[in-house]
Amino acid sequence: MEKYVVVLAAGKGTRMKSKLYKVLHKVCGKTMVEHVVDAASGINPTKIVTVVGTGAGEVEKILANKSDFAFQEKQVGTGDAVMTAKEALGDKEGATLVVTGDTPLFTTDTFNELFKYHAEKGNSATVLTAEAPNPFGYGRIIRDNQGNVLRIVEQKDGNPDELKVKEINTGVFCFDNQKLFEALKHVDNDNAQGEYYLTDVLEILRNNGERVGAYKMPDFSESLGVNDRVALAQATKTMQRRINEAHMRDGVSFIDPDTAYIDADVKIGNDTVIEGNVVIKGNTEIGSDCYITNGSRIVDSKIGNGVTITSSTIEEAEMDDNTDIGPNSHLRPKAIIRKGAHIGNFVEIKKAEIGENTKVGHLTYVGDATLGKDINIGCGTIFSNYDGVKKFHTNVGDHSFIGAGSTLIAPINVADHAFIAADSTITKDVGKYDMAIARGRQTNKEDYWHKLPLSKDKDWE
């Protein structure tokens, strides 16, 4: 059986009170509509069609390689939205999944179970339902005495008895594709909202003698639809718990999983330990046997095995195996820390490569530089790379020693086995085995104290 998917993503979402198109709000690093399309992609459909409206360009940009598109000019209901996909799917044989783009918590497993149930029962339409603790606002599933689905009643259209029902419509359906588009021709907008409801298709099919069923999924939390910032936070919390539990089952330890915030696409190796209040975002990969302490933030970075990150920020950077950083240091974009290197506290590195076993202990800035292996960078060193107009590069060779408080003004080259004396300002190249000293000669003024006015104050004696 061929499978198709229609994702409804045309609504602007006024209750979000945002300039951003609703389905583009993110949950754990991915837009809501990406979560939906990725989950749907897991069932291996022949085609996915996303229905867009306001903000169509942004949605199409994000889903460019994942979906085809249909355009709904006016948002006049879910039935009308699905009808816009007729040109792409109307003549296809098979089953079509319909899901909204603001339900980021649905899983591929749930969609597969829905398709399986739909096929086994020989249904023309199957609605995905759940038991809601508080069903207010949801469409209710109305069944007959034998448990057959009669119709779905929306909140504003239900009578008191119907609104007592706790089994709700999750907004996900599986249809015989051709029967879906045929039934949509007969949907009208005679309801409190004045909209064309997709849910009316169920009653139309049933009145035509078609088999209509419902698959009740066990986890109501998957069905959460996001209409405002409160629901967005709830969805994020649920997704975060799901992500962290998956990592723990794969061998990652969390000291406090409730306060570790990991994006959906992050990869983490086993035996890595993550403390509380850690944020790991984007396309980050972290190896095995790492230790990441409280307050660290890692974004779009690649971390090797056996790395220790102590209360530091890492952005678009790389740390090779057996390196360490922190506390309170910052790797900015294009920083590369090679195997065995040590980055201490209050160090900032930008667009620079730090060679194997090199030590940058503390209170140092390294920008636009290439450092070899086994170098010692003294406290308070500055790689001065910017003259106010252009940026320049500095090279430091293997086994060199940079004394504390030095400033290296680019562009310069410091050769292997070179020395730079503490508190030097270096503006010229330094040769192999050379020591560079660039500071004023010390002069001591004898008996200078007694020339000061303070010397007349006996309290200083």
C-alpha positions in Angstrom: 0.0 0.0 0.0 1.3 3.4 -1.0 1.5 5.9 1.8 1.1 9.7 1.5 1.2 12.5 4.1 -0.5 15.9 4.2 0.9 18.3 6.8 -1.4 21.3 7.6 0.8 24.3 8.3 -1.2 27.3 6.9 -2.4 29.0 10.0 -0.5 32.1 11.2 -1.2 31.4 14.9 -2.4 34.7 16.3 -2.4 33.4 19.9 1.3 33.0 19.8 1.4 36.8 19.6 4.6 36.6 17.5 6.0 38.0 14.3 7.2 34.4 13.6 4.9 32.0 11.7 3.5 29.6 14.2 4.9 26.3 13.0 8.4 27.9 12.8 8.7 28.2 16.5 11.3 25.8 17.8 11.1 22.9 20.2 14.5 21.6 21.3 16.3 23.2 18.4 13.9 22.2 15.5 10.9 24.0 14.2 7.6 22.3 15.1 6.8 21.6 11.5 10.2 19.9 11.1 9.5 17.6 14.0 6.2 16.6 12.3 7.7 16.1 8.9 10.6 14.1 10.3 8.3 11.8 12.3 6.1 11.4 9.2 9.2 10.7 7.0 9.9 7.7 9.2 7.0 5.8 7.8 8.6 6.0 4.3 5.8 7.8 2.5 5.8 8.1 -1.3 5.1 11.8 -1.0 4.7 14.5 1.7 2.6 17.6 0.9 2.8 20.5 3.3 -0.1 23.0 3.1 1.2 26.5 3.6 -0.4 30.0 3.7 0.8 33.1 5.5 4.6 32.9 5.7 4.8 30.2 3.0 8.2 31.2 1.9 9.9 30.6 5.2 8.2 27.2 5.7 9.2 26.1 2.1 12.8 27.2 2.8 13.1 25.0 5.9 11.3 22.0 4.3 12.8 22.4 0.8 14.3 18.9 0.6 11.7 17.2 2.7 8.3 18.0 1.2 6.2 19.2 -1.7 3.8 22.1 -1.1 0.3 23.3 -1.6 -1.0 26.8 -1.0 -4.2 27.7 1.0 -5.1 31.2 0.1 -7.6 31.8 2.9 -7.6 29.9 6.2 -11.2 28.7 6.2 -10.8 25.3 7.8 -8.9 22.0 7.8 -11.2 20.5 5.1 -10.3 23.3 2.7 -6.6 23.0 3.6 -6.5 19.3 2.7 -8.4 20.0 -0.5 -5.5 22.2 -1.7 -3.4 19.0 -1.9 -5.8 17.5 -4.4 -3.7 18.4 -7.4 -0.7 16.5 -6.0 -2.5 13.5 -4.5 -6.1 13.4 -5.7 -5.6 10.6 -8.2 -3.3 8.4 -6.1 -4.3 5.0 -4.7 -3.2 4.3 -1.2 -3.6 5.7 2.3 -3.0 9.3 3.4 -2.0 10.5 6.8 -3.2 14.0 7.7 -1.5 15.8 10.6 -1.1 19.4 11.7 2.2 21.1 11.7 1.8 22.4 15.3 2.0 19.0 17.0 5.7 18.4 17.4 5.5 15.5 19.8 4.0 12.7 17.6 6.4 9.9 16.9 7.1 7.7 13.9 6.0 4.7 16.0 2.6 6.2 16.6 2.1 6.9 12.9 3.1 3.4 12.0 0.7 1.9 14.5 -2.1 4.1 13.1 -1.4 2.9 9.5 -1.2 -0.7 10.7 -4.6 -0.5 12.5 -6.1 1.3 9.5 -5.1 -1.5 7.1 -6.0 -4.4 9.4 -9.5 -3.1 10.0 -10.1 -2.3 6.3 -11.1 1.2 7.2 -11.8 4.1 4.8 -11.0 6.5 7.6 -9.3 6.1 10.9 -8.9 8.9 13.5 -6.1 8.9 16.0 -7.6 9.4 19.4 -6.5 9.7 23.1 -8.0 9.9 26.5 -7.6 13.4 27.8 -7.7 14.3 31.5 -9.1 17.7 30.6 -10.7 17.5 27.1 -11.8 21.2 27.0 -11.1 22.6 23.5 -10.7 19.3 21.8 -13.1 17.7 19.3 -14.9 14.8 21.0 -15.1 11.2 19.6 -18.8 10.2 19.5 -19.3 6.4 19.3 -22.4 4.2 19.2 -23.2 1.4 21.6 -20.9 -1.0 19.8 -18.0 1.4 19.9 -18.2 2.4 16.3 -17.2 6.0 15.5 -20.2 8.1 14.5 -18.7 11.6 14.2 -16.4 14.1 15.8 -18.0 17.1 17.6 -16.0 20.3 18.1 -16.0 22.1 21.4 -18.2 25.0 20.2 -20.7 22.6 18.5 -21.2 20.0 21.2 -24.1 19.6 23.5 -23.6 19.0 27.3 -23.6 15.2 27.0 -21.2 15.2 24.1 -18.8 17.5 25.9 -18.6 15.1 28.8 -16.7 12.6 26.5 -13.0 12.4 27.3 -11.9 10.6 24.2 -10.6 13.4 21.9 -9.5 13.9 18.3 -5.8 14.4 18.2 -6.1 16.0 14.7 -4.4 13.0 13.0 -6.2 10.9 10.5 -5.6 8.1 8.1 -7.8 8.0 5.0 -8.2 6.0 1.8 -6.8 8.7 -0.4 -9.3 8.7 -3.3 -12.3 8.4 -0.9 -10.9 11.3 1.1 -10.9 13.8 -1.8 -14.3 12.6 -3.0 -15.8 13.2 0.4 -14.2 16.6 0.7 -16.4 17.8 -2.2 -19.4 17.4 0.1 -18.1 19.2 3.2 -19.9 22.5 4.0 -19.3 25.2 6.5 -22.7 25.1 8.3 -21.2 25.2 11.9 -20.4 27.7 14.6 -17.0 28.6 13.1 -18.2 28.9 9.5 -15.3 26.7 8.5 -14.9 23.5 6.4 -14.1 20.8 8.9 -12.0 17.8 7.9 -13.7 15.9 10.6 -17.0 16.1 8.7 -15.4 13.6 6.2 -15.9 10.9 8.8 -19.7 11.3 8.9 -19.9 11.6 5.1 -18.0 8.4 4.6 -20.0 6.6 7.3 -23.3 7.7 5.7 -22.0 6.3 2.4 -21.6 2.9 4.0 -17.8 3.2 4.4 -16.0 1.8 7.5 -14.8 4.5 9.9 -12.7 3.6 12.9 -10.5 5.1 15.7 -7.1 4.0 17.0 -6.6 5.2 20.6 -3.0 5.7 21.4 -1.7 5.1 24.9 0.3 8.4 25.4 -1.9 11.5 25.5 1.1 13.8 25.8 2.0 13.1 22.2 -1.2 14.9 21.0 -0.3 18.3 22.5 -1.1 21.0 19.9 0.8 24.3 20.3 -1.4 27.4 20.1 0.3 29.7 22.5 3.6 30.2 24.5 2.3 28.2 27.4 1.7 25.1 25.2 5.1 25.7 23.5 6.8 25.5 26.9 4.9 22.3 27.7 5.9 20.7 24.4 9.5 21.7 25.0 9.5 20.2 28.5 8.0 16.9 27.2 10.4 16.7 24.3 13.4 17.5 26.5 12.4 14.7 28.9 12.1 12.3 25.9 15.5 13.4 24.5 17.3 13.0 27.8 15.7 9.6 28.5 16.9 8.4 25.1 20.4 9.5 25.8 20.4 7.8 29.3 19.2 4.5 27.7 22.2 4.9 25.3 24.6 5.1 28.2 24.9 8.8 29.0 24.7 9.9 32.7 22.7 13.0 33.7 23.3 14.4 37.3 20.0 16.3 37.0 18.1 15.5 33.8 15.4 18.1 34.5 17.9 20.9 34.1 19.9 19.6 31.2 18.7 21.1 27.9 19.7 19.0 24.9 18.5 19.7 21.3 16.9 17.0 19.2 19.8 16.5 16.8 22.7 16.3 19.4 24.7 13.1 19.5 26.4 12.0 22.7 28.7 9.0 23.3 28.3 6.5 26.2 29.8 7.0 29.6 29.7 10.8 29.2 28.5 12.6 32.3 26.4 15.8 32.1 25.7 17.9 35.2 22.7 20.2 35.7 22.2 23.5 34.0 24.0 22.4 30.8 22.8 23.5 27.4 23.8 21.6 24.3 22.4 22.9 21.0 22.3 22.5 17.2 24.4 19.9 15.3 26.7 19.1 18.2 28.5 15.8 18.5 30.1 14.7 21.8 32.2 11.6 22.2 32.4 9.0 25.0 33.9 9.4 28.5 33.4 13.2 28.6 32.6 15.3 31.6 30.5 18.4 31.2 30.0 20.5 34.3 27.3 22.9 35.5 26.8 26.1 33.5 28.4 24.9 30.2 26.9 25.8 26.9 27.9 24.0 23.6 26.5 25.0 20.2 27.1 23.4 16.8 30.5 21.9 18.0 32.4 18.7 17.8 33.8 17.3 21.0 36.0 14.2 21.0 36.4 11.4 23.6 37.6 12.0 27.2 37.1 15.7 27.1 36.4 17.8 30.2 34.4 21.0 29.8 34.1 23.0 33.0 31.5 25.8 33.1 32.5 27.1 29.6 30.9 28.2 26.3 31.8 26.5 23.1 30.4 27.7 19.7 31.1 26.2 16.3 34.4 24.9 17.6 36.2 21.5 17.9 37.9 19.8 20.8 39.9 16.7 20.0 40.3 13.7 22.4 41.6 14.2 25.9 41.4 18.0 25.9 40.0 20.1 28.7 38.7 23.7 29.1 37.6 26.0 31.9 36.2 27.1 34.1 34.7 30.3 32.5 36.4 30.1 29.1 35.0 30.6 25.6 35.7 28.9 22.3 34.3 31.1 19.5 33.7 29.9 15.9 36.6 28.1 14.1 38.5 27.4 17.3 40.2 24.0 17.1 41.8 22.4 20.2 44.0 19.5 19.3 44.6 16.3 21.2 45.8 16.7 24.8 45.7 20.5 24.8 44.7 22.4 27.9 42.6 25.5 27.9 42.4 26.9 31.5 40.2 29.5 33.1 39.1 32.9 31.6 40.5 32.1 28.1 39.0 33.2 24.8 39.9 31.5 21.6 38.6 32.6 18.1 39.5 31.3 14.7 42.6 29.7 16.0 44.2 26.2 16.2 45.8 25.1 19.4 48.3 22.3 18.8 48.7 19.0 20.6 49.6 19.2 24.3 49.8 23.0 24.2 48.8 24.8 27.4 46.9 28.1 27.4 46.5 28.4 31.2 44.5 31.5 32.0 43.4 35.0 31.3 44.5 34.9 27.7 43.0 35.8 24.3 44.1 33.9 21.1 42.6 35.1 17.9 43.5 34.4 14.2 46.4 32.2 15.1 48.0 28.8 14.5 49.8 27.3 17.5 52.0 24.2 17.3 52.4 21.4 19.8 53.9 21.5 23.3 53.7 25.3 23.7 53.3 27.1 27.0 51.3 30.3 26.8 51.8 32.4 30.0 49.0 34.2 31.9 47.6 37.3 30.4 48.9 36.8 26.9 47.1 38.7 24.1 47.3 37.8 20.4 46.6 41.2 19.0 45.0 40.4 15.6 43.1 43.5 14.6 44.4 47.0 13.6 41.0 48.6 13.4 40.6 47.8 9.7 41.9 44.3 8.9 42.6 41.2 10.9 46.0 39.4 10.7 47.4 36.0 11.5 50.0 34.8 14.0 52.0 31.5 13.8 53.8 30.0 16.8 56.0 27.0 16.3 56.3 23.8 18.4 58.0 23.7 21.8 57.9 27.5 22.2 57.4 29.5 25.4 55.4 32.7 25.6 56.0 34.5 28.9 53.2 35.9 31.0 51.7 39.3 30.0 53.1 39.3 26.5 51.3 40.8 23.5 51.9 39.4 20.0 50.9 41.9 17.4 50.0 40.2 14.1 51.1 39.5 11.5 54.2 37.7 12.9 55.8 34.3 13.0 57.4 32.8 16.1 59.6 29.8 15.1 60.0 26.4 16.9 61.8 26.4 20.2 61.5 30.2 20.5 61.2 32.1 23.8 59.3 35.3 24.5 60.2 37.0 27.7 57.4 38.0 30.1 55.6 41.3 29.5 57.0 41.7 26.0 55.2 43.4 23.1 56.3 41.5 20.0 56.0 43.1 16.6 58.7 41.2 14.6 59.3 37.6 13.8 61.2 35.5 16.3 63.7 32.9 15.0 64.3 29.4 16.1 66.0 29.1 19.5 65.9 32.9 19.9 64.6 34.8 22.9 62.7 38.0 22.2 62.6 40.7 24.9 60.6 43.8 24.1 60.1 46.0 27.2 61.6 49.0 28.8 64.8 48.6 30.9 64.1 48.7 34.6 65.5 51.7 36.5 65.4 52.0 40.3 65.4 55.5 41.8 67.2 55.4 45.2 65.6 57.0 48.3 62.6 58.1 46.2 60.1 57.6 49.0 61.4 60.5 51.0 60.8 62.9 48.1 57.0 62.2 48.3 54.6 64.3 50.3 53.4 61.1 52.0 56.8 60.7 53.7 56.0 63.8 55.8 52.9 62.0 57.3 54.0 60.2 60.4 51.2 57.7 60.1 53.2 56.2 57.2 56.3 55.7 59.2 
